[in-house]
């Protein structure tokens, strides 16, 4: 979890995690870094940290304050992330490369230990929140293009200029520049910053938990009733009537806790399950193309509202083997050389390159899926599939780079239209010229 305006999960981190080596209990109005940063409200949490909206009294700006757990392994992870983010920020002082900016970092002493803290620019909602807000419906392709361009600018910069692999690209780790709901934005909503502790303020994430859970249950119950009424033709608004027209879709990549330099990898198992590349599952070595695979999965999810792959463990096969089967059903049979070329290949494939325990695959091409399940037009489905399929090549070296993707016709439909108009105009000029010539020669 990085600097989102809202938690990526519906559940809280739990009271038990507030102990020696764990989270730091934060009160609204708490001061950090000698009083420079003042906690405003909790934005979210992750396995390693909690994230707070804070007010920077030196710059009079709102920031995201990421407070790491204090145990040694979490402190080490924070040091690594600070090193990566510092390299990114130093090389991109204008913050034009669609990557979150590290503003400051320090240590904060609390009852549970010394907590590494990162101060990051305040951003809006995650792409996961956007997908949920859109009710997991098909998103207009022009909006998908806009988001894809930002992600690719960031990946091109990371890969080509810095030699960094993100290694955990997913919708939760890409944040919009602003919030979907203007009232959640501390600047647009016009709220005054909290500079002192309010009276009777409970510790964030502890005493408040029961009340929060009760409120969430009530909201879910109301939501279920509303959707039921809508399906029965009641007066309640239909779930898919939410508008995204006014939402700023520019975004930035965040959370570099798992990032590594291509020449200094320190983990074999990287990436969140649904966005994991086949070479990671098979342990056949990885580099920048793992991020391109994850990007392809994200582009599909943005466009359709569904995850591309959601593997499950079966009675006689593992989640990994199901994942590989789902990949092949959509993308075709994995080439034998790749299937048997990894350190873990023998766990899933026989010597012929066939899965050991999942024998009957149901093949379905990507463009056909986009038309039949998601109701895209054949032209849109074909164009989108032509953009996506190379990103999901089983051979990592065949996947396009972020730089190559930015030049792809699907991302630049205006250029195609302009070229077509230009060509049409040139043809018309030639035709007019020919007609005049024919008149002059008396034909």
C-alpha positions as a Markdown table, in Angstrom:
| # | Residue | x | y | z |
|---|---|---|---|---|
| 1 | Unk | 0.0 | 0.0 | 0.0 |
| 2 | Unk | 1.4 | 3.4 | -0.9 |
| 3 | Unk | -0.1 | 6.8 | -1.0 |
| 4 | Unk | -3.7 | 6.1 | -2.0 |
| 5 | Unk | -6.6 | 8.3 | -0.9 |
| 6 | Unk | -8.6 | 5.2 | 0.1 |
| 7 | Unk | -7.8 | 1.8 | 1.5 |
| 8 | Unk | -7.3 | -0.9 | -1.1 |
| 9 | Unk | -9.0 | -3.4 | 1.2 |
| 10 | Unk | -12.4 | -3.4 | 2.9 |
| 11 | Unk | -11.0 | -4.9 | 6.1 |
| 12 | Unk | -8.9 | -3.1 | 8.7 |
| 13 | Unk | -5.4 | -4.2 | 9.7 |
| 14 | Unk | -6.5 | -5.5 | 13.1 |
| 15 | Unk | -5.8 | -4.5 | 16.6 |
| 16 | Unk | -3.3 | -7.4 | 17.1 |
| 17 | Unk | -0.8 | -5.8 | 14.7 |
| 18 | Unk | -0.4 | -2.8 | 17.0 |
| 19 | Unk | 2.4 | -4.3 | 19.2 |
| 20 | Unk | 6.2 | -4.3 | 19.4 |
| 21 | Unk | 7.6 | -4.6 | 15.9 |
| 22 | Unk | 4.2 | -3.8 | 14.4 |
| 23 | Unk | 2.3 | -0.7 | 13.3 |
| 24 | Unk | 2.5 | 2.6 | 15.0 |
| 25 | Unk | -0.7 | 3.8 | 16.6 |
| 26 | Unk | -1.5 | 7.3 | 15.1 |
| 27 | Unk | -3.9 | 9.9 | 16.4 |
| 28 | Unk | -5.4 | 12.6 | 14.2 |
| 29 | Unk | -3.3 | 15.7 | 15.0 |
| 30 | Unk | -0.1 | 13.8 | 15.8 |
| 31 | Unk | 3.1 | 15.5 | 14.8 |
| 32 | Unk | 6.0 | 13.9 | 12.9 |
| 33 | Unk | 9.5 | 15.0 | 12.0 |
| 34 | Unk | 9.8 | 17.6 | 14.7 |
| 35 | Unk | 6.3 | 19.0 | 14.0 |
| 36 | Unk | 6.6 | 19.4 | 10.2 |
| 37 | Unk | 3.9 | 16.8 | 9.3 |
| 38 | Unk | 0.5 | 16.7 | 11.1 |
| 39 | Unk | -1.7 | 13.6 | 10.7 |
| 40 | Unk | -5.1 | 14.4 | 9.2 |
| 41 | Unk | -6.9 | 11.1 | 8.5 |
| 42 | Unk | -6.1 | 7.5 | 7.6 |
| 43 | Unk | -5.9 | 6.7 | 3.9 |
| 44 | Unk | -5.2 | 3.0 | 4.0 |
| 45 | Unk | -2.9 | 0.2 | 5.1 |
| 46 | Unk | -0.8 | -2.6 | 3.8 |
| 47 | Unk | 1.0 | -5.6 | 5.1 |
| 48 | Unk | 4.0 | -3.5 | 6.0 |
| 49 | Unk | 2.6 | -0.1 | 6.8 |
| 50 | Unk | -0.3 | 2.3 | 7.4 |
| 51 | Unk | -0.7 | 5.4 | 5.2 |
| 52 | Unk | -2.0 | 8.7 | 6.4 |
| 53 | Unk | -3.0 | 12.0 | 4.9 |
| 54 | Unk | -0.7 | 14.6 | 6.5 |
| 55 | Unk | -0.3 | 18.3 | 6.3 |
| 56 | Unk | 3.2 | 19.6 | 5.6 |
| 57 | Unk | 3.5 | 22.8 | 7.7 |
| 58 | Unk | 6.6 | 23.9 | 5.9 |
| 59 | Unk | 5.2 | 23.8 | 2.3 |
| 60 | Unk | 1.5 | 24.2 | 3.3 |
| 61 | Unk | 0.6 | 21.2 | 1.2 |
| 62 | Unk | -1.1 | 17.8 | 1.8 |
| 63 | Unk | 1.1 | 14.7 | 1.6 |
| 64 | Unk | 0.9 | 11.0 | 2.1 |
| 65 | Unk | 2.7 | 9.7 | 5.2 |
| 66 | Unk | 3.7 | 6.0 | 5.0 |
| 67 | Unk | 4.6 | 4.6 | 8.4 |
| 68 | Unk | 6.3 | 1.3 | 8.3 |
| 69 | Unk | 6.1 | -1.5 | 10.9 |
| 70 | Unk | 9.2 | -1.3 | 13.2 |
| 71 | Unk | 10.5 | -5.0 | 13.1 |
| 72 | Unk | 13.9 | -5.3 | 11.4 |
| 73 | Unk | 12.6 | -7.1 | 8.2 |
| 74 | Unk | 10.1 | -4.2 | 7.6 |
| 75 | Unk | 12.8 | -1.6 | 8.3 |
| 76 | Unk | 15.0 | -3.3 | 5.7 |
| 77 | Unk | 12.1 | -3.3 | 3.2 |
| 78 | Unk | 11.6 | 0.5 | 3.9 |
| 79 | Unk | 15.3 | 1.2 | 3.3 |
| 80 | Unk | 15.2 | -0.6 | 0.0 |
| 81 | Unk | 12.1 | 1.3 | -1.1 |
| 82 | Unk | 13.6 | 4.6 | -0.1 |
| 83 | Unk | 16.7 | 3.8 | -2.1 |
| 84 | Unk | 14.6 | 3.0 | -5.2 |
| 85 | Unk | 12.3 | 6.0 | -4.8 |
| 86 | Unk | 15.2 | 8.4 | -4.2 |
| 87 | Unk | 16.9 | 7.2 | -7.5 |
| 88 | Unk | 13.6 | 7.8 | -9.3 |
| 89 | Unk | 13.0 | 11.3 | -7.8 |
| 90 | Unk | 16.6 | 12.4 | -8.3 |
| 91 | Unk | 16.3 | 11.5 | -12.0 |
| 92 | Unk | 12.9 | 13.1 | -12.5 |
| 93 | Unk | 12.8 | 16.4 | -10.6 |
| 94 | Unk | 9.9 | 17.7 | -12.7 |
| 95 | Unk | 7.8 | 14.6 | -11.8 |
| 96 | Unk | 6.8 | 14.1 | -15.5 |
| 97 | Unk | 7.3 | 10.4 | -15.7 |
| 98 | Unk | 4.1 | 9.2 | -14.1 |
| 99 | Unk | 5.8 | 7.8 | -10.9 |
| 100 | Unk | 5.1 | 8.9 | -7.4 |
| 101 | Unk | 7.5 | 11.4 | -5.9 |
| 102 | Unk | 9.4 | 10.8 | -2.6 |
| 103 | Unk | 9.4 | 14.1 | -0.7 |
| 104 | Unk | 11.1 | 13.2 | 2.5 |
| 105 | Unk | 12.0 | 10.2 | 4.8 |
| 106 | Unk | 12.8 | 9.9 | 8.5 |
| 107 | Unk | 12.5 | 7.6 | 11.5 |
| 108 | Unk | 9.8 | 8.0 | 14.2 |
| 109 | Unk | 10.2 | 6.6 | 17.7 |
| 110 | Unk | 7.0 | 5.1 | 19.2 |
| 111 | Unk | 6.0 | 2.6 | 21.9 |
| 112 | Unk | 6.3 | -0.2 | 19.4 |
| 113 | Unk | 9.8 | 0.7 | 18.2 |
| 114 | Unk | 11.5 | 2.8 | 15.6 |
| 115 | Unk | 9.3 | 3.2 | 12.5 |
| 116 | Unk | 10.8 | 4.2 | 9.1 |
| 117 | Unk | 8.5 | 6.9 | 7.5 |
| 118 | Unk | 8.2 | 8.0 | 3.9 |
| 119 | Unk | 6.6 | 11.2 | 2.8 |
| 120 | Unk | 5.1 | 10.9 | -0.7 |
| 121 | Unk | 3.1 | 13.2 | -2.8 |
| 122 | Unk | -0.7 | 13.0 | -2.2 |
| 123 | Unk | -2.5 | 11.2 | -5.0 |
| 124 | Unk | -6.1 | 10.0 | -5.6 |
| 125 | Unk | -7.8 | 6.7 | -5.9 |
| 126 | Unk | -6.3 | 3.5 | -7.2 |
| 127 | Unk | -7.3 | 1.9 | -10.5 |
| 128 | Unk | -8.9 | -0.8 | -8.4 |
| 129 | Unk | -11.1 | 1.8 | -6.8 |
| 130 | Unk | -11.9 | 3.1 | -10.3 |
| 131 | Unk | -12.8 | -0.4 | -11.5 |
| 132 | Unk | -15.1 | -0.8 | -8.4 |
| 133 | Unk | -16.6 | 2.6 | -8.9 |
| 134 | Unk | -17.4 | 1.7 | -12.5 |
| 135 | Unk | -19.2 | -1.4 | -11.0 |
| 136 | Unk | -16.8 | -3.8 | -12.8 |
| 137 | Unk | -18.4 | -2.8 | -16.1 |
| 138 | Unk | -16.8 | -2.4 | -19.5 |
| 139 | Unk | -14.9 | 0.9 | -19.6 |
| 140 | Unk | -14.8 | 3.1 | -22.7 |
| 141 | Unk | -11.7 | 2.3 | -24.7 |
| 142 | Unk | -10.6 | 5.9 | -25.0 |
| 143 | Unk | -10.4 | 6.1 | -21.2 |
| 144 | Unk | -8.5 | 2.8 | -21.2 |
| 145 | Unk | -6.0 | 4.3 | -23.7 |
| 146 | Unk | -5.5 | 7.4 | -21.5 |
| 147 | Unk | -4.6 | 5.3 | -18.5 |
| 148 | Unk | -2.4 | 2.9 | -20.5 |
| 149 | Unk | -0.3 | 5.8 | -21.9 |
| 150 | Unk | 0.5 | 7.0 | -18.3 |
| 151 | Unk | 1.5 | 3.5 | -17.2 |
| 152 | Unk | 3.7 | 3.0 | -20.3 |
| 153 | Unk | 5.5 | 6.4 | -19.8 |
| 154 | Unk | 6.3 | 5.2 | -16.3 |
| 155 | Unk | 7.5 | 1.7 | -17.4 |
| 156 | Unk | 9.6 | 3.1 | -20.2 |
| 157 | Unk | 11.3 | 5.5 | -17.8 |
| 158 | Unk | 11.9 | 2.7 | -15.2 |
| 159 | Unk | 13.1 | 0.1 | -17.7 |
| 160 | Unk | 15.0 | 2.1 | -20.2 |
| 161 | Unk | 16.5 | 4.9 | -18.2 |
| 162 | Unk | 16.8 | 3.5 | -14.7 |
| 163 | Unk | 17.1 | -0.3 | -15.2 |
| 164 | Unk | 14.4 | -0.9 | -12.6 |
| 165 | Unk | 11.8 | -3.7 | -12.6 |
| 166 | Unk | 8.6 | -2.8 | -10.6 |
| 167 | Unk | 7.8 | -6.5 | -10.0 |
| 168 | Unk | 4.3 | -5.9 | -8.5 |
| 169 | Unk | 2.3 | -4.0 | -11.1 |
| 170 | Unk | -1.4 | -4.2 | -10.4 |
| 171 | Unk | -4.4 | -1.8 | -10.2 |
| 172 | Unk | -3.9 | -1.2 | -6.5 |
| 173 | Unk | -0.4 | 0.1 | -7.2 |
| 174 | Unk | -1.5 | 2.7 | -9.8 |
| 175 | Unk | -3.1 | 5.8 | -8.5 |
| 176 | Unk | -5.1 | 8.6 | -10.2 |
| 177 | Unk | -3.7 | 12.1 | -9.7 |
| 178 | Unk | -6.9 | 13.1 | -8.0 |
| 179 | Unk | -9.8 | 11.5 | -6.2 |
| 180 | Unk | -12.9 | 10.4 | -8.0 |
| 181 | Unk | -15.1 | 12.0 | -5.3 |
| 182 | Unk | -14.1 | 15.7 | -4.9 |
| 183 | Unk | -15.2 | 15.7 | -1.3 |
| 184 | Unk | -12.3 | 13.2 | -0.5 |
| 185 | Unk | -9.7 | 15.6 | -1.8 |
| 186 | Unk | -8.5 | 17.9 | 1.0 |
| 187 | Unk | -7.9 | 20.8 | -1.4 |
| 188 | Unk | -10.9 | 20.6 | -3.7 |
| 189 | Unk | -13.2 | 20.1 | -0.7 |
| 190 | Unk | -11.8 | 23.3 | 0.9 |
| 191 | Unk | -11.3 | 21.7 | 4.3 |
| 192 | Unk | -9.0 | 23.5 | 6.7 |
| 193 | Unk | -6.0 | 21.5 | 7.9 |
| 194 | Unk | -6.0 | 20.0 | 11.4 |
| 195 | Unk | -3.0 | 21.4 | 13.3 |
| 196 | Unk | -3.7 | 20.2 | 16.9 |
| 197 | Unk | -5.1 | 17.0 | 18.4 |
| 198 | Unk | -9.0 | 17.2 | 18.7 |
| 199 | Unk | -10.5 | 16.3 | 22.0 |
| 200 | Unk | -11.2 | 12.6 | 22.8 |
| 201 | Unk | -9.3 | 11.4 | 19.7 |
| 202 | Unk | -8.9 | 7.6 | 19.6 |
| 203 | Unk | -5.8 | 5.9 | 18.4 |
| 204 | Unk | -6.1 | 5.3 | 14.6 |
| 205 | Unk | -6.7 | 1.7 | 13.7 |
| 206 | Unk | -7.3 | 0.4 | 17.2 |
| 207 | Unk | -10.3 | 1.6 | 19.3 |
| 208 | Unk | -12.1 | 2.7 | 16.2 |
| 209 | Unk | -12.3 | -0.8 | 14.6 |
| 210 | Unk | -15.6 | -2.1 | 15.9 |
| 211 | Unk | -17.4 | 1.1 | 15.0 |
| 212 | Unk | -15.9 | 1.1 | 11.5 |
| 213 | Unk | -16.9 | -2.5 | 10.9 |
| 214 | Unk | -20.5 | -1.9 | 12.0 |
| 215 | Unk | -20.7 | 1.1 | 9.7 |
| 216 | Unk | -19.3 | -1.0 | 6.8 |
| 217 | Unk | -21.9 | -3.7 | 7.4 |
| 218 | Unk | -24.7 | -1.1 | 7.3 |
| 219 | Unk | -23.4 | 0.4 | 4.1 |
| 220 | Unk | -23.2 | -3.1 | 2.4 |
| 221 | Unk | -26.7 | -3.9 | 3.6 |
| 222 | Unk | -28.0 | -0.6 | 2.1 |
| 223 | Unk | -26.1 | -1.2 | -1.1 |
| 224 | Unk | -27.6 | -4.7 | -1.5 |
| 225 | Unk | -31.1 | -3.4 | -0.9 |
| 226 | Unk | -30.6 | -0.6 | -3.5 |
| 227 | Unk | -29.3 | -3.1 | -6.1 |
| 228 | Unk | -32.2 | -5.4 | -5.5 |
| 229 | Unk | -34.7 | -2.6 | -5.9 |
| 230 | Unk | -32.9 | -1.5 | -9.2 |
| 231 | Unk | -33.1 | -5.1 | -10.5 |
| 232 | Unk | -36.8 | -5.2 | -9.7 |
| 233 | Unk | -37.4 | -2.0 | -11.6 |
| 234 | Unk | -37.7 | 0.3 | -8.6 |
| 235 | Unk | -37.0 | 4.0 | -8.5 |
| 236 | Unk | -33.4 | 3.6 | -7.2 |
| 237 | Unk | -30.7 | 4.6 | -9.8 |
| 238 | Unk | -29.2 | 1.7 | -11.7 |
| 239 | Unk | -25.8 | 0.6 | -10.5 |
| 240 | Unk | -24.1 | 1.4 | -13.8 |
| 241 | Unk | -25.3 | 4.9 | -14.1 |
| 242 | Unk | -22.2 | 6.3 | -12.4 |
| 243 | Unk | -20.4 | 8.8 | -14.7 |
| 244 | Unk | -16.6 | 8.9 | -15.2 |
| 245 | Unk | -16.7 | 11.9 | -17.7 |
| 246 | Unk | -15.4 | 14.4 | -15.2 |
| 247 | Unk | -12.7 | 12.2 | -13.6 |
| 248 | Unk | -9.1 | 13.0 | -14.3 |
| 249 | Unk | -7.6 | 9.7 | -15.6 |
| 250 | Unk | -4.0 | 10.7 | -15.4 |
| 251 | Unk | -2.2 | 8.3 | -13.0 |
| 252 | Unk | 1.1 | 7.4 | -11.4 |
| 253 | Unk | 2.8 | 4.1 | -10.4 |
| 254 | Unk | 3.4 | 3.7 | -6.7 |
| 255 | Unk | 4.7 | 1.1 | -4.2 |
| 256 | Unk | 8.2 | 0.1 | -5.0 |
| 257 | Unk | 8.7 | -2.3 | -2.0 |
| 258 | Unk | 9.3 | -5.2 | -4.4 |
| 259 | Unk | 11.1 | -3.3 | -7.1 |
| 260 | Unk | 14.6 | -4.4 | -8.1 |
| 261 | Unk | 17.3 | -3.5 | -10.5 |
| 262 | Unk | 17.5 | -5.8 | -13.5 |
| 263 | Unk | 21.1 | -6.7 | -12.6 |
| 264 | Unk | 20.4 | -7.1 | -8.8 |
| 265 | Unk | 17.4 | -9.4 | -8.3 |
| 266 | Unk | 16.8 | -10.7 | -4.8 |
| 267 | Unk | 13.5 | -12.7 | -5.1 |
| 268 | Unk | 12.4 | -15.7 | -7.2 |
| 269 | Unk | 8.7 | -15.3 | -6.5 |
| 270 | Unk | 7.5 | -11.8 | -7.5 |
| 271 | Unk | 4.2 | -10.2 | -8.6 |
| 272 | Unk | 0.7 | -10.6 | -7.2 |
| 273 | Unk | -0.9 | -13.9 | -8.3 |
| 274 | Unk | -3.3 | -12.6 | -11.0 |
| 275 | Unk | -0.7 | -10.5 | -12.7 |
| 276 | Unk | 2.2 | -13.0 | -12.4 |
| 277 | Unk | 4.0 | -13.8 | -15.6 |
| 278 | Unk | 4.6 | -17.5 | -16.7 |
| 279 | Unk | 8.4 | -17.2 | -16.4 |
| 280 | Unk | 7.9 | -16.4 | -12.7 |
| 281 | Unk | 5.7 | -19.4 | -12.1 |
| 282 | Unk | 8.1 | -21.7 | -14.0 |
| 283 | Unk | 11.2 | -20.0 | -12.4 |
| 284 | Unk | 13.0 | -19.6 | -15.8 |
| 285 | Unk | 14.5 | -16.2 | -15.1 |
| 286 | Unk | 12.9 | -12.8 | -15.4 |
| 287 | Unk | 13.5 | -9.2 | -16.5 |
| 288 | Unk | 11.6 | -6.1 | -17.7 |
| 289 | Unk | 9.0 | -8.2 | -19.7 |
| 290 | Unk | 7.4 | -9.4 | -16.4 |
| 291 | Unk | 6.1 | -5.8 | -16.0 |
| 292 | Unk | 4.8 | -5.8 | -19.6 |
| 293 | Unk | 2.9 | -9.0 | -18.9 |
| 294 | Unk | 1.3 | -7.4 | -15.8 |
| 295 | Unk | 0.5 | -4.3 | -17.8 |
| 296 | Unk | -1.3 | -6.4 | -20.4 |
| 297 | Unk | -3.4 | -8.0 | -17.6 |
| 298 | Unk | -4.2 | -4.5 | -16.2 |
| 299 | Unk | -5.3 | -3.1 | -19.6 |
| 300 | Unk | -7.7 | -6.1 | -20.1 |
| 301 | Unk | -9.1 | -5.6 | -16.6 |
| 302 | Unk | -9.6 | -1.8 | -17.1 |
| 303 | Unk | -11.4 | -2.5 | -20.4 |
| 304 | Unk | -13.6 | -5.4 | -19.2 |
| 305 | Unk | -14.0 | -4.9 | -15.4 |
| 306 | Unk | -12.8 | -8.5 | -15.0 |
| 307 | Unk | -9.4 | -9.9 | -14.0 |
| 308 | Unk | -7.8 | -11.7 | -17.0 |
| 309 | Unk | -6.7 | -14.7 | -14.9 |
| 310 | Unk | -8.2 | -15.8 | -11.6 |
| 311 | Unk | -6.7 | -19.2 | -10.9 |
| 312 | Unk | -7.9 | -21.6 | -8.2 |
| 313 | Unk | -6.5 | -24.7 | -6.5 |
| 314 | Unk | -8.3 | -27.9 | -7.5 |
| 315 | Unk | -8.6 | -31.3 | -5.8 |
| 316 | Unk | -5.7 | -32.7 | -7.8 |
| 317 | Unk | -3.9 | -29.7 | -9.2 |
| 318 | Unk | -2.3 | -26.5 | -7.8 |
| 319 | Unk | -3.2 | -22.9 | -8.2 |
| 320 | Unk | 0.0 | -22.5 | -10.3 |
| 321 | Unk | -1.1 | -25.3 | -12.7 |
| 322 | Unk | -4.6 | -23.8 | -13.1 |
| 323 | Unk | -3.0 | -20.4 | -13.8 |
| 324 | Unk | -0.9 | -21.9 | -16.6 |
| 325 | Unk | -4.0 | -23.7 | -18.0 |
| 326 | Unk | -6.0 | -20.5 | -18.0 |
| 327 | Unk | -3.2 | -18.7 | -19.9 |
| 328 | Unk | -3.1 | -21.4 | -22.5 |
| 329 | Unk | -6.9 | -21.5 | -23.0 |
| 330 | Unk | -6.8 | -17.8 | -23.9 |
| 331 | Unk | -3.4 | -17.4 | -25.6 |
| 332 | Unk | -2.8 | -20.9 | -27.1 |
| 333 | Unk | -0.6 | -23.8 | -26.2 |
| 334 | Unk | 2.7 | -22.8 | -24.6 |
| 335 | Unk | 5.7 | -23.7 | -26.8 |
| 336 | Unk | 7.4 | -26.8 | -25.5 |
| 337 | Unk | 10.8 | -25.1 | -25.1 |
| 338 | Unk | 9.3 | -22.6 | -22.7 |
| 339 | Unk | 7.0 | -25.1 | -20.9 |
| 340 | Unk | 9.9 | -27.4 | -20.0 |
| 341 | Unk | 12.6 | -24.7 | -19.6 |
| 342 | Unk | 12.1 | -23.6 | -16.0 |
| 343 | Unk | 13.4 | -24.8 | -12.7 |
| 344 | Unk | 9.8 | -25.7 | -11.7 |
| 345 | Unk | 8.6 | -26.9 | -15.1 |
| 346 | Unk | 8.6 | -30.6 | -14.0 |
| 347 | Unk | 6.1 | -29.7 | -11.3 |
| 348 | Unk | 3.5 | -28.8 | -14.0 |
| 349 | Unk | 4.5 | -30.2 | -17.4 |
| 350 | Unk | 5.5 | -33.6 | -18.7 |
| 351 | Unk | 8.4 | -34.0 | -21.1 |
| 352 | Unk | 6.2 | -33.3 | -24.1 |
| 353 | Unk | 5.2 | -29.9 | -22.8 |
| 354 | Unk | 1.7 | -30.9 | -21.8 |
| 355 | Unk | 0.2 | -30.1 | -18.3 |
| 356 | Unk | 0.4 | -33.2 | -16.0 |
| 357 | Unk | -3.0 | -32.9 | -14.3 |
| 358 | Unk | -5.2 | -30.6 | -16.4 |
| 359 | Unk | -5.7 | -32.3 | -19.7 |
| 360 | Unk | -8.8 | -30.8 | -21.3 |
| 361 | Unk | -8.3 | -27.2 | -22.2 |
| 362 | Unk | -11.1 | -25.0 | -23.7 |
| 363 | Unk | -9.4 | -22.6 | -26.1 |
| 364 | Unk | -11.0 | -19.2 | -26.7 |
| 365 | Unk | -9.3 | -16.5 | -28.6 |
| 366 | Unk | -9.0 | -13.1 | -27.0 |
| 367 | Unk | -10.8 | -11.1 | -29.7 |
| 368 | Unk | -13.7 | -13.7 | -29.7 |
| 369 | Unk | -13.9 | -13.3 | -25.9 |
| 370 | Unk | -14.0 | -9.5 | -26.2 |
| 371 | Unk | -16.9 | -9.7 | -28.7 |
| 372 | Unk | -19.0 | -12.5 | -27.2 |
| 373 | Unk | -18.6 | -11.8 | -23.5 |
| 374 | Unk | -17.9 | -8.1 | -23.3 |
| 375 | Unk | -19.9 | -7.0 | -26.4 |
| 376 | Unk | -17.2 | -5.0 | -28.0 |
| 377 | Unk | -17.6 | -4.4 | -31.7 |
| 378 | Unk | -15.6 | -6.7 | -33.9 |
| 379 | Unk | -13.4 | -3.8 | -35.1 |
| 380 | Unk | -12.7 | -2.6 | -31.5 |
| 381 | Unk | -12.1 | -6.2 | -30.3 |
| 382 | Unk | -9.6 | -6.9 | -33.1 |
| 383 | Unk | -7.7 | -3.7 | -32.6 |
| 384 | Unk | -7.5 | -4.1 | -28.8 |
| 385 | Unk | -6.5 | -7.8 | -29.1 |
| 386 | Unk | -3.7 | -6.8 | -31.6 |
| 387 | Unk | -2.4 | -4.5 | -28.9 |
| 388 | Unk | -2.8 | -7.0 | -26.0 |
| 389 | Unk | -1.6 | -10.3 | -27.5 |
| 390 | Unk | 2.0 | -9.4 | -28.0 |
| 391 | Unk | 2.2 | -8.3 | -24.4 |
| 392 | Unk | 1.1 | -11.8 | -23.4 |
| 393 | Unk | 3.6 | -13.7 | -25.5 |
| 394 | Unk | 4.9 | -16.8 | -23.5 |
| 395 | Unk | 8.4 | -15.9 | -24.8 |
| 396 | Unk | 9.4 | -12.9 | -22.7 |
| 397 | Unk | 11.9 | -11.7 | -25.2 |
| 398 | Unk | 9.1 | -11.4 | -27.8 |
| 399 | Unk | 7.0 | -9.0 | -25.7 |
| 400 | Unk | 7.2 | -5.4 | -26.9 |
| 401 | Unk | 9.0 | -2.8 | -24.7 |
| 402 | Unk | 7.0 | 0.0 | -23.1 |
| 403 | Unk | 8.7 | 2.4 | -25.7 |
| 404 | Unk | 7.4 | 0.2 | -28.5 |
| 405 | Unk | 3.9 | 0.0 | -27.0 |
| 406 | Unk | 3.7 | 3.8 | -26.9 |
| 407 | Unk | 4.1 | 3.8 | -30.7 |
| 408 | Unk | 1.4 | 1.2 | -31.2 |
| 409 | Unk | -1.5 | 2.2 | -33.5 |
| 410 | Unk | -4.1 | 1.2 | -30.9 |
| 411 | Unk | -2.8 | 3.9 | -28.6 |
| 412 | Unk | -2.7 | 6.5 | -31.4 |
| 413 | Unk | -6.0 | 6.2 | -33.3 |
| 414 | Unk | -6.0 | 9.9 | -34.2 |
| 415 | Unk | -2.7 | 9.4 | -36.1 |
| 416 | Unk | -4.3 | 6.6 | -38.1 |
| 417 | Unk | -7.4 | 8.7 | -38.8 |
| 418 | Unk | -5.2 | 11.7 | -39.8 |
| 419 | Unk | -3.1 | 9.6 | -42.0 |
| 420 | Unk | -6.2 | 8.2 | -43.7 |
| 421 | Unk | -7.6 | 11.7 | -44.2 |
| 422 | Unk | -4.2 | 12.8 | -45.5 |
| 423 | Unk | -4.0 | 9.8 | -47.9 |
| 424 | Unk | -7.6 | 10.5 | -49.0 |
| 425 | Unk | -6.8 | 14.1 | -49.6 |
| 426 | Unk | -3.7 | 13.2 | -51.6 |
| 427 | Unk | -5.8 | 10.7 | -53.7 |
| 428 | Unk | -8.4 | 13.4 | -54.3 |
| 429 | Unk | -5.7 | 15.9 | -55.4 |
| 430 | Unk | -4.3 | 13.3 | -57.8 |
| 431 | Unk | -7.8 | 12.6 | -59.2 |
| 432 | Unk | -8.5 | 16.3 | -59.7 |
| 433 | Unk | -5.1 | 16.7 | -61.4 |
| 434 | Unk | -5.8 | 13.8 | -63.7 |
| 435 | Unk | -9.3 | 15.2 | -64.6 |
| 436 | Unk | -7.7 | 18.6 | -65.4 |
| 437 | Unk | -5.0 | 16.9 | -67.5 |
| 438 | Unk | -7.7 | 14.9 | -69.4 |
| 439 | Unk | -9.6 | 18.1 | -70.1 |
| 440 | Unk | -6.5 | 19.8 | -71.4 |
| 441 | Unk | -5.6 | 17.0 | -73.8 |
| 442 | Unk | -9.2 | 16.9 | -75.0 |
| 443 | Unk | -10.3 | 13.6 | -73.6 |
